[in-house]
Amino acid sequence: MPRFGKALPAALRDGLTLHSVDLIAHCGDMVDAMAIPIFEAVAPLEAVAGNNDPPQLVKRFGRKKILELGSVRIGMVHGHDGIGRSTLARAENAFEHDDVSAILFGHSHVPYCHWHDGVLLFNPGSPTDKRRQANFSYGIIRIVGKRIEPQLVFFSDKSP
């Protein structure tokens, strides 16, 4: 945003409302601060900055963080820099010395949801810039006690 739209796609907005989300976790490349109030109108926002974010977003959100949500620790990183040849490897390596139950990352725009050695690695893809993917996507993560229930959601029309 704003290059790929000035409002959330209806499928994303409706899905976030349907799931009654408590928090939005954005994995970077908002590109413009105008996206912040759009997300915050739906739910509180946590984010990390990506390689296409301006200095003001890097300063506000940082490049890496760990969220403590109940008894679950979730690492967040964009995945564009660090050690590793792929976005997945860079994201995983960013938290190799941290005790996290899940790692959320972006950068590649490729949806990914797999467990590696007991840690969920989760890339929601993109609801506005699908690149070479067949569909737009976002993710929902439900936390029940110490259990994490991830879900990728796909849609084809990004109209607001």
C-alpha positions in Angstrom: 0.0 0.0 0.0 -0.6 2.6 -1.4 0.8 1.3 -4.7 -1.4 -1.8 -4.6 -4.5 0.0 -3.1 -5.5 2.5 -0.5 -7.9 0.2 1.3 -7.8 -3.3 2.6 -9.2 -5.9 0.1 -12.8 -6.8 1.1 -11.8 -10.5 1.5 -9.1 -9.6 4.0 -11.2 -7.0 5.9 -14.2 -9.4 6.1 -12.0 -12.4 7.1 -10.4 -10.4 9.9 -13.8 -9.4 11.1 -15.2 -12.9 10.8 -12.3 -14.3 12.9 -12.6 -11.4 15.5 -8.9 -10.9 15.5 -7.3 -9.5 18.6 -4.1 -8.4 16.9 -2.7 -7.9 13.4 0.9 -8.9 12.9 2.4 -7.4 9.7 5.6 -8.9 8.5 7.0 -5.8 6.7 6.7 -3.8 3.5 3.8 -1.6 4.4 5.7 0.9 2.3 3.8 3.9 3.6 2.7 4.9 7.1 -0.8 5.5 5.6 -1.4 1.7 6.0 -1.1 1.9 9.8 -4.5 3.5 10.6 -6.1 1.3 8.1 -4.9 -1.8 10.0 -5.5 -0.2 13.4 -9.2 0.4 12.5 -9.5 -3.4 12.5 -7.3 -4.4 15.5 -4.2 -3.4 17.3 -1.1 -3.6 15.1 2.3 -5.2 15.7 4.8 -5.1 12.8 8.4 -5.3 11.6 9.9 -3.2 8.9 10.8 -4.7 5.5 13.3 -3.7 2.8 10.8 -1.4 1.1 9.8 0.5 4.2 11.0 4.1 4.8 13.2 5.0 7.8 10.1 6.2 9.8 8.6 2.7 9.8 12.0 1.1 10.6 12.3 3.4 13.6 8.7 2.8 14.7 8.6 -1.0 14.3 12.2 -2.3 14.1 13.4 -5.1 11.9 12.9 -8.0 14.4 10.8 -8.6 17.5 9.4 -11.2 19.8 5.7 -11.0 20.8 4.6 -12.6 24.1 1.0 -13.6 23.6 -0.2 -15.4 26.6 2.2 -18.3 27.1 3.4 -18.3 23.5 6.5 -16.4 22.2 6.3 -15.5 18.5 9.2 -14.1 16.5 8.6 -11.6 13.7 11.0 -10.7 11.0 10.7 -9.6 7.3 13.3 -12.1 6.1 15.1 -10.0 3.5 18.5 -9.9 5.3 20.6 -12.0 7.6 22.2 -15.4 7.3 20.8 -17.8 4.7 20.3 -18.2 1.0 16.4 -18.1 1.2 13.8 -16.1 2.9 12.9 -19.1 4.9 16.4 -19.8 6.0 17.0 -16.1 7.0 13.8 -16.1 9.0 14.6 -19.3 10.8 18.2 -18.2 11.5 17.1 -14.8 12.9 15.7 -16.7 15.9 18.1 -19.6 16.2 19.2 -18.4 19.7 15.7 -17.4 20.9 13.0 -19.5 22.6 10.1 -19.0 20.2 7.1 -21.2 19.4 6.6 -19.6 16.0 8.3 -17.4 13.5 6.3 -15.1 11.3 8.0 -13.7 8.2 7.3 -12.1 4.8 9.5 -10.8 2.0 9.0 -13.6 -0.5 5.2 -13.2 -0.8 5.1 -17.0 -0.9 2.6 -18.5 1.6 4.3 -21.0 3.9 3.0 -22.9 6.9 5.1 -25.8 8.2 6.6 -26.9 11.5 10.4 -27.2 11.8 11.7 -28.9 14.9 8.6 -27.9 16.9 8.6 -24.3 15.7 5.9 -23.0 13.3 7.4 -21.1 10.3 4.6 -19.0 8.9 4.6 -16.7 5.9 1.0 -15.4 5.2 1.9 -14.4 1.6 0.3 -11.1 0.6 -3.3 -9.8 0.4 -2.3 -7.0 -2.0 0.7 -8.2 -4.1 0.5 -11.9 -5.0 3.4 -11.7 -7.5 3.7 -15.2 -9.1 1.2 -16.8 -6.7 -2.2 -18.0 -8.0 -4.1 -16.1 -5.3 -3.8 -13.4 -2.7 -3.4 -14.6 0.8 -3.2 -13.8 4.5 -2.9 -15.9 7.7 -4.9 -16.4 10.8 -3.2 -17.8 13.9 -5.3 -18.9 16.8 -3.5 -19.4 20.2 -5.2 -21.7 22.7 -3.0 -22.0 25.8 0.3 -23.1 24.5 -1.1 -24.5 21.3 -0.8 -22.6 18.0 -3.4 -23.2 15.3 -2.3 -21.7 12.0 -4.4 -21.2 8.9 -3.6 -19.7 5.5 -6.5 -18.0 3.7 -6.5 -17.6 -0.1 -8.7 -15.3 -2.2 -8.7 -14.2 -5.8 -10.2 -10.7 -5.8 -8.5 -7.9 -4.0 -11.2 -5.3 -4.6 -11.8 -3.0 -1.5 
